[in-house]
Amino acid sequence: LANKLAGDSENTLDLCSGTGALTISSNWTGYHRCEEISQRALPVLLFNLAIRGISGTVANRDTITSETSRLWELKKGDKYSSITETDPAKDSRKYDKIISNPPYSLKIPNAKKYEHDERFCYGITPNGFSDYLFVEDAIYRLTDDGIAVFILPHGVLFRGNREESIRKTLLQANLIDAIIGLPDKMFLNTGIPVFIMILRKNRSQDNVLFIDASAEFEKHGKQNILTSEQIDKIVAAVKLRS
C-alpha cells in the first residue's frame, strides 16, 4: 500500500528500513538507498536485498542525525558474501520518493540539541516522541516534486504541546497531502492501529484528504491483512481525492 501510494521512482530512499520489507515490495529500478539505525537488522537487510538482486546502498546511520557510520554498496548480481563496504560519506542527495516505517515514539535523549539543525525547522519533538523528527528529516531530503509516505502511530495526530505545534506548522506550509487510518493488528510486533501520512512539496491543493480505512481488512488468525482489492480501493480513493 505504501509503495503504491508513493508510486514508482528512479530515486528512492527507505528511511529506517529495518530488514527491508518496504524496499522489497517497491518497484526498485534506478537508485535505491536504505538507511537503518539498528545494528542487528543490518545483516538481514543486506541478505534480503542481495538474494533479490536489488542494487543500491545501505547505510547504518545515527538515530536522528544524517551521519553514517558504515556504508555498503550492492550491485545487481552480488552474492551476500561479495557485498563491499565502502567509506561512509554524508548523503547530500535529494530523493523523489521516500518511504518509511520508523520506530514508533522512539526516545531521543536531549532532542533540543538539534533545534539549530536546518532539517528540523518545523520544530523539535519531546525527548520521548521522535516521530516528527523522522518526518522532518524526510521533508528536507525530498526533491521539490517529491513524495514521502510514512507509517506512524495514531498519537502523532493527537498529542499536544510541541507535537501540536509541529503539526500546525506542517499544515501552514501545505506539506500534508493525506491521512489514511488503517486497521489494528496489522503488524506482528504491535497490535496498535497505525495510519499513513502522505507529504508532498509544492502541492496544487491546499486541503488535506482524510480516509478511514480501518474497516478494510480480512482476518488471518490473530492478524489483520489488507487484500490486493482493498489496497487498490484505498489507492483509488487517494488518487481521486474522494
C-alpha positions as CSV (number, residue, x, y, z in Angstrom):
1,L,0.0,0.0,0.0
2,A,2.7,2.5,0.9
3,N,4.6,1.9,-2.3
4,K,1.5,2.1,-4.5
5,L,0.7,5.4,-2.8
6,A,4.2,6.7,-3.4
7,G,4.4,5.5,-7.0
8,D,7.4,4.4,-9.0
9,S,10.7,6.3,-8.8
10,E,14.2,6.2,-10.2
11,N,15.5,7.7,-6.9
12,T,14.1,6.2,-3.7
13,L,15.1,6.3,0.0
14,D,13.8,3.8,2.5
15,L,14.3,5.6,5.8
16,C,14.6,3.3,8.9
17,S,14.3,0.3,6.6
18,G,14.5,-2.5,9.2
19,T,15.0,-5.8,7.3
20,G,13.9,-4.2,4.0
21,A,10.2,-5.1,3.7
22,L,9.2,-1.7,2.1
23,T,12.2,-1.8,-0.2
24,I,11.5,-5.3,-1.3
25,S,7.8,-4.5,-2.1
26,S,8.9,-1.4,-4.1
27,N,9.4,-1.2,-7.8
28,W,13.2,-0.9,-7.3
29,T,14.5,0.4,-10.6
30,G,17.1,3.2,-10.5
31,Y,19.0,4.3,-7.4
32,H,17.8,2.9,-4.1
33,R,19.2,3.7,-0.7
34,C,18.3,2.0,2.6
35,E,19.1,3.6,6.0
36,E,18.8,1.7,9.2
37,I,19.6,2.6,12.8
38,S,19.7,-0.9,14.3
39,Q,22.9,-2.8,14.1
40,R,21.0,-6.1,14.5
41,A,18.8,-5.6,11.4
42,L,21.7,-4.8,9.0
43,P,22.9,-8.3,8.2
44,V,19.3,-9.5,7.5
45,L,18.7,-6.3,5.4
46,L,21.8,-6.8,3.3
47,F,20.9,-10.5,2.8
48,N,17.3,-9.8,1.8
49,L,18.5,-7.2,-0.8
50,A,21.3,-9.4,-2.2
51,I,19.2,-12.5,-2.8
52,R,16.6,-10.4,-4.7
53,G,19.3,-8.7,-6.9
54,I,18.4,-5.2,-5.6
55,S,21.2,-2.7,-6.2
56,G,21.9,0.4,-4.2
57,T,23.4,1.5,-1.0
58,V,22.8,0.5,2.7
59,A,23.8,2.9,5.4
60,N,24.0,2.4,9.1
61,R,23.1,5.9,10.4
62,D,22.8,7.7,13.7
63,T,19.3,7.8,15.1
64,I,18.4,11.3,14.0
65,T,21.4,13.0,12.5
66,S,22.2,12.0,8.9
67,E,25.7,10.9,9.9
68,T,26.6,7.5,8.5
69,S,28.9,5.2,10.5
70,R,29.0,2.4,7.9
71,L,28.0,2.1,4.2
72,W,27.7,-0.8,1.9
73,E,27.3,-0.8,-1.9
74,L,25.2,-3.5,-3.6
75,K,25.4,-4.3,-7.3
76,K,22.9,-6.4,-9.2
77,G,24.1,-10.0,-9.1
78,D,26.2,-9.6,-5.9
79,K,26.1,-12.5,-3.6
80,Y,25.8,-11.8,0.1
81,S,29.4,-12.8,0.6
82,S,30.6,-10.4,-2.0
83,I,28.9,-7.2,-0.8
84,T,31.5,-4.5,-0.4
85,E,31.7,-2.0,2.5
86,T,32.9,1.5,1.5
87,D,33.9,4.7,3.3
88,P,30.8,6.4,4.6
89,A,30.1,9.9,3.3
90,K,27.4,12.5,4.1
91,D,24.4,11.9,1.8
92,S,23.5,15.2,0.1
93,R,21.3,13.6,-2.5
94,K,17.6,14.7,-2.8
95,Y,15.0,11.9,-3.3
96,D,11.8,11.8,-5.4
97,K,10.3,9.1,-3.2
98,I,10.8,8.4,0.5
99,I,9.1,5.5,2.2
100,S,9.4,4.9,6.0
101,N,8.1,2.9,8.8
102,P,10.2,4.4,11.6
103,P,10.4,3.1,15.2
104,Y,7.3,4.4,16.9
105,S,7.8,7.1,19.5
106,L,11.5,6.4,19.9
107,K,13.1,8.1,22.8
108,I,15.8,10.7,21.8
109,P,17.8,12.0,24.7
110,N,18.2,15.8,24.7
111,A,16.4,16.3,21.4
112,K,16.5,20.1,21.8
113,K,20.2,20.0,20.9
114,Y,19.1,19.6,17.3
115,E,17.0,22.9,17.3
116,H,19.6,24.7,15.2
117,D,19.8,21.9,12.6
118,E,18.2,23.2,9.4
119,R,16.4,19.9,8.8
120,F,14.2,20.5,11.8
121,C,12.9,23.9,11.0
122,Y,9.3,22.9,11.8
123,G,10.0,22.2,15.5
124,I,11.7,19.8,17.9
125,T,9.8,17.0,19.5
126,P,9.7,16.0,23.2
127,N,12.5,13.5,24.1
128,G,10.1,10.6,24.3
129,F,8.3,11.1,20.9
130,S,10.7,11.4,18.0
131,D,8.2,10.5,15.2
132,Y,8.1,14.0,13.7
133,L,11.9,14.3,13.6
134,F,12.0,11.4,11.1
135,V,9.2,13.1,9.1
136,E,11.1,16.5,9.1
137,D,14.3,14.7,8.0
138,A,12.4,13.2,5.1
139,I,10.9,16.6,4.0
140,Y,14.4,18.1,4.0
141,R,15.7,15.3,1.7
142,L,12.8,15.4,-0.8
143,T,13.1,16.9,-4.2
144,D,10.8,19.8,-5.0
145,D,8.3,17.4,-6.6
146,G,9.0,14.6,-4.2
147,I,6.6,12.5,-2.1
148,A,7.1,10.9,1.3
149,V,4.9,8.1,2.7
150,F,5.1,7.4,6.4
151,I,3.6,4.6,8.5
152,L,3.0,6.1,12.0
153,P,1.1,5.5,15.3
154,H,-2.1,7.5,16.0
155,G,-0.5,9.5,18.8
156,V,1.3,11.5,16.2
157,L,-2.1,13.0,15.1
158,F,-3.4,13.9,18.6
159,R,-0.6,14.6,21.1
160,G,-0.3,18.3,22.2
161,N,2.4,20.7,23.1
162,R,5.4,20.7,20.8
163,E,4.0,18.0,18.5
164,E,0.8,20.0,18.1
165,S,3.0,23.0,17.1
166,I,4.8,20.9,14.5
167,R,1.5,19.6,13.0
168,K,0.3,23.2,12.8
169,T,3.5,24.4,11.1
170,L,3.4,21.5,8.6
171,L,-0.2,22.3,7.7
172,Q,0.6,26.0,7.3
173,A,3.5,25.0,5.0
174,N,0.9,22.9,3.0
175,L,3.0,19.8,3.2
176,I,0.5,17.2,4.5
177,D,-1.4,15.7,1.5
178,A,-3.4,12.9,3.0
179,I,-4.0,10.9,6.2
180,I,-5.2,7.3,5.9
181,G,-6.4,5.4,9.0
182,L,-5.6,1.7,8.9
183,P,-6.9,-1.3,10.9
184,D,-5.3,-2.6,14.1
185,K,-3.3,-5.8,14.4
186,M,-1.5,-5.4,11.1
187,F,2.0,-6.0,12.5
188,L,3.5,-8.9,14.4
189,N,5.3,-6.7,16.8
190,T,2.4,-4.4,17.8
191,G,-1.4,-4.6,17.9
192,I,-2.0,-0.8,17.8
193,P,-3.7,0.7,14.8
194,V,-1.5,2.9,12.6
195,F,-2.0,5.4,9.8
196,I,-0.3,6.5,6.7
197,M,0.8,10.2,6.3
198,I,1.5,11.4,2.7
199,L,3.6,14.5,2.4
200,R,4.4,16.5,-0.8
201,K,6.2,19.6,-1.6
202,N,4.7,22.3,-4.0
203,R,1.2,20.8,-3.7
204,S,-1.6,22.1,-6.1
205,Q,-4.3,21.5,-3.4
206,D,-4.5,23.4,-0.1
207,N,-6.6,20.8,1.7
208,V,-5.9,17.5,3.5
209,L,-7.6,14.3,2.4
210,F,-8.7,12.1,5.3
211,I,-9.6,8.4,4.6
212,D,-10.9,6.0,7.2
213,A,-9.8,2.6,6.0
214,S,-9.9,1.0,9.5
215,A,-12.7,-1.5,8.4
216,E,-10.8,-2.6,5.2
217,F,-9.2,-5.8,6.3
218,E,-9.5,-9.6,6.4
219,K,-8.7,-11.6,9.5
220,H,-5.9,-14.2,9.2
221,G,-5.6,-15.8,12.6
222,K,-4.7,-13.1,15.1
223,Q,-3.5,-10.8,12.3
224,N,-5.5,-8.5,10.0
225,I,-4.3,-8.1,6.4
226,L,-5.2,-5.8,3.5
227,T,-6.2,-7.7,0.4
228,S,-5.0,-6.5,-3.0
229,E,-8.5,-5.4,-3.8
230,Q,-8.7,-3.3,-0.6
231,I,-5.3,-1.8,-1.3
232,D,-6.4,-0.8,-4.8
233,K,-9.6,0.7,-3.3
234,I,-7.6,2.9,-1.0
235,V,-5.1,4.0,-3.7
236,A,-8.0,4.9,-6.0
237,A,-9.7,7.0,-3.3
238,V,-6.4,8.9,-2.8
239,K,-5.9,9.5,-6.5
240,L,-9.5,10.7,-6.9
241,R,-9.3,12.6,-3.6
242,S,-12.7,11.0,-2.9
